[in-house]
């Protein structure tokens, strides 16, 4: 494939760049404490990407990014380090963790090329109408959602936050992908209208991505739940074989070998019944091999980072509220607000009464709820003590 045409195209050095690195963990903290927001911190890094093939953009289908980008994905590596991102270099070769660097890179991933979004403080993006992109108050997938903190343009009271809309839900809420300077490299969150967060972050509007049209199909989790096949949605497997454009086996594409795959969609009775990695392609069952979960034992574990406490063993279960934790659990929560999402602070030691291995990884049943020990892709979130 021809090399990315704009890979060496410089961005004007006179363009305004980010001057204040707002501690976006403050935005994350505000989200965690807001009873109208549901935050998901136990997300996996993807291996192959989510269907937006490098330098080609999303193509004809929009695949929501609900997993962290690979640490080698060029959309988030700084241009001086061989990447495509022109935002502030944060750590090593990466422009993450930082909301500006993340949103800028995600737009490039969707478009498949460079763009004119701002690289300035997050709350200045909304007013940067010179970029030529349409704006509005109606949520659409692929759009940037902009928040201000205090007065827009006044860096002294904060720099705001930007994120990408990945889902527009039937109840009017939106699910976003995010990053935050000073802490979390990636998380997702669901915000209810009117999308303000806490008492400090105020919704400004949406900047629409030109690659996503109103008629663009969106990958969803509409599946044949009663399908008696070998795999279900969320299962991990190794894939070796050919990718196809649809479940009928039309449009034979590239072949992959020993690719770590996540089942995104299941279509019963089809020649290629499984869609993998959120839109990468449709595959045959005989080309997939199950990945077994590692064994863990009961006992005490320590959270290596802030960890959601869920009602069941999997990210498909809802996050509990602080009021639903035990007294000891409430002492270790990130928030004292009884209506806030239940999240254990990093360093919290908890007891695993039972170990559950499933397609969502390895989970511990604790007195307060379920906590992920090891993700399905191998990411370790808690260590035995």
N, C-alpha and C positions, 0 to 999 in steps of 0.2 A: 504494500500500500504506500502511496506517495506520502512523504513526510509532511507533517502539519505545515501549511503554507505560512502561517503567521508566527511560527515558533520563535523567530528571531526579530520580529517586529517590535521595536522599542516602544514603551509607553512614555508619553511626554513627561519629562522630569518636572515641568512646571505645574502639572496637575496636583491638586491638593491631596495630601496624604494624611493618614491617621496621625493625630497629634496627641490624643489622650487614650491610653489603654484602660478603659473603664474596667474595673474588676467585675467581669461578667458573672463571677460566682455570686455576686450580689443579686444579679438578675435571676440566677438559678435559685438562690435562697428565697427570693421573693416568690418565685414560682412554686417552690416546695411548700411555702407557708400559705399560699392562696388556695382556699378550698374549692375554687372554680377551675383549678389547673391540675392536670394529672401528668406527672413527670415520670419518664422511664429512663433510669440510669444504667440498668443491666443490659446493655446493647453490645453486640458482637462486631468486631471488625470483619469486613468481607475480604475474601481472598481474590476473587476474579472481578469484582465490581458488580453493579446491579443492573446491567443491561445497557447502560450508556457507554458503548464501546469507545475507547480512547480516541480522540480526534474526530469522532463521527457524531457525537451528540446522542440524543435519545431515539432518533429515527422516528418511526410511526407510532410508537407506544410509549406512554409515560410510566416509568417505573419509580415509585416512591423510594427514597433513600431512608430506610429505617434502621440501618446498621452503619457503624462507623466506617469511614473510608480506610483503605489499606494505608499503612505508613509509607508505602512506596508509590502511591498514586500521585502522578505529576500535577494534577489539578490543585493539590495542596502543598506541593514543594515549591520553594522560592526559585525564581528564575535564575538567580546566580548559582543555584545548586542543581541545575539541570531540570528544573520544573517549569511550570507554566504560570505560577502565581506571582503577581506583582505587589501584593500587600506586604505588610511589615513581617520580616523574619523574626520568628518567636523563639524557636528552639531547634538546634541542629540544622537540618535542612528544611524544616517545616514552618508553615505560616499558621500552624495550630499549636496550642489552643487559643483561639481568638474568634469572636463572632464575625468581624469584618473579613478576615482571611477565609473563614469557612464559607460564608455566603457568596463571596466573590468566586471561590473555587467551585462551589456547587453549581453556580450559574454557568461557569465555563464547561463543567461536566455535561450539563443539560444541552447547551448550545453546540459543543464540540469545537469551539473556536473562541478567540478573544472577544471582549465586549467592552462597553463604555460605562459600566457601573462605577460609582465612586469608590475610591479607596480611603476616603476620609472617615472621620468619626461616624459611628452608626446613625446617630440622630440627624446627620446632615444629608443622608442618602435621599430622604423623601423630597427635600427641597432642591436637589440637584437635577432639575428638569432638563438641563442641557444635554443629558445623556440620550434624549430622544425616545425613551421608553414610556409606554402608556402607564397611567396610574389610575387608581380608583379605590373605592371603599368596599368592593365586593371581593371576597376571597376566591382565588383560582390556584390550582396546583402549579408548582414551579415558580410562583411569585415570591418576591421578597416581602416580608412583613417588617415594617419599621416601627420602632418605639423610640420615644424621646424620654429623657430623664431630666426633669426640671424644665428649663427653657431651652428650646432647640438652638444650637449654636453657641451656647454658653458652656464651655468646657469645664468651668469651675464647679458646676453642679452635676457633672457626669456626662457620659458620651452616648447613652442610650444602648439599644440592642437591635440587631437585625438577625433574621432567621429565614428559612425557606419553607413555604407551605408544601407539604407532601400529600396531605389528604384534606378534602373538604367533606365533613361528615353530615349526615342527614339532619342532625339537630342544630346545624349552623356552627358547630364548633370546628376548629381546624387543628390538624396535627402537623407539627413543625419539626424540622431537623435543626440542631443548634450546636454551637461551640462557645466556650467561654474563657476569656483570658484569665489567668490566675488559677485555673483549676481544671475543669472538665473539658476534655478534648471533643467529646460528642455526647449528645443526649437528644431524646425526642420528648415532646410535650404536647398536650392537647389543651387548647385555650378556648374558652367560651366567649361568645359575643358579649360585650363590645371589645374584648381582647385586651383591656387594661390589666396590668399585673401589679398586685399589691397597691401601695399608696404612692409609688414613685415612678412607675413606668407607664406611659400613656401612649396608646395606639395612635399612629399617624396615618397609615394607609398601606396599600399594596403596590408594588412595582411589578408589572406583568412581564413575563418572559416571552419573547416573540417566537420561541421555538415550540411553545405549547399553545395550540389552537383550541377553540371551544369544542371542536369535534375530535380532538386527540383522545384515543382510547387510553384508559388508565388501568394498570394491573391492579386487580383486587383479589380478595381471598374467597371468590365464589367457586366452590368446589363440589365434587361429588363425594359428600361426607360418608356415604355408605359403600363406597368403592372397596372391594375386597382385595385390592392390589397390595403389593409388598410395602408401599410407602404412603405416608400421609403428609399433609402440609406441615412444614416445620422440621421434618426429618432431615438428617444429614447423611450424605452418601458420597462415595467416590465415583466419579463419572469418567468413563473412557469410551469414546464413540463420536458420532456425528450429531450436530445440532440441526434442528429443523425449524422452519418459520412457523408452522402450525401443528396442531395435534394430529392432523391427518397424514403427516409426513411429507407435506409439500415444502418446496424451497429448501432443499438440502444445503447446509452451510458448512462452516468450518468444523474440523474435528478437534477434540480435546483429549488429553491423556492424563489420567490420575488427578482430575480436577475435583477439589472439594466443593460439593454442591448442596444447596438447600432447596428443598421442594417448596415451590411457591404456589402452584396450582395443580390440582388433580382433575383429570377429565376421564370419567369411567368409559371403558370400552373403546377408547381411541387407540390408533396405531402407536402414537407417541403420547402416552397419558400424562406425562409429567412435564411441567414448566419449571425450570431451575433458575436460581439466583435472580428472582424478580424480573424475568423478561429476557434472560440471556438466550433462551431457546427451549424448544420442546424436544424431549428425548424418549428413547425406548427403555422399558423396564429392565431388559437384559443387559443394558449398558451401565446399570447402577449397582453398586455394592454397598451394603450397610456399613456404617461406622459405629462401632461399639463404644459405649460410655465407659469411662474409667471407674474403678471401684473406690469408694470412700467408706469410712466406718463412722459409727456413732461417736459422739464426744464433743469436745469444745473446739470452736473455730473462731478465728478473728477476721473481721471484715477489713479487707485491704483498701477499701474506698467506701464512700457513701453507698449504701445498699438498700434498695426497695424491699419492703416486707409485704408479701402478696398473700392472697387468700388461697392460693393453690400453687402447685409445683410447675410453673411455666409463665412466660411473659404474656400468655393468653388469659391469665387470671388478673383480676383487678388488684390495685395496690390498696392495702388497708389504710384506715385513718388512725391517727395517733391515739384516739380514744379507744381503739380496739386492741391496743397493745397491753401486755401485762404491766404492772407497776414498774418492774425492772426495765422492761422494754421502753417505756415512756421516758425513763431517765437517760436512755441512750439514743433517743430520737433527735434528729436535727432541728426539730421544732417543738415548742411547747403548746402550740395551737392544737386543740383537740380535733379540729376539723381538717387539719393539714394532712397531706399524704404521709404515711408512716415510712420513714427512712432512717435506718441505723447510721450513726456517725462512723466514719473511718476509725478503726481501732476497737470497735465494739466486740466484745467476746460473748458468744452465745452458745447454747447447747443444742446440738443436733440430736433430736429424739429418734429420728428416722431419716434414712437416706433414700432419695427417689432418683432413679436414672430413667430419663425419657428423652424424647426427641429435642427437648429444650435444654438438655444438659444434665448436670448433677445438682440436686436441690436438697436442702436440709429442712426438715420439719422442726420448727422451734416452738417454744411455748407461746410465742406471739404470732407466729405465722410462718410462711415459707420464704427462704432466702437462697439465692443461687450461689453455689460454691464454685462450680466450674461450668462455663458456657459450652454449648454444643460444638463450637469451633475450637475449643481447647483453652480459651481465656480463663485464667484462674482469678476468682474474685475474693475468695476466702481461704485462709491457711489453717491447718490443724495446729492446735496449741496443747 
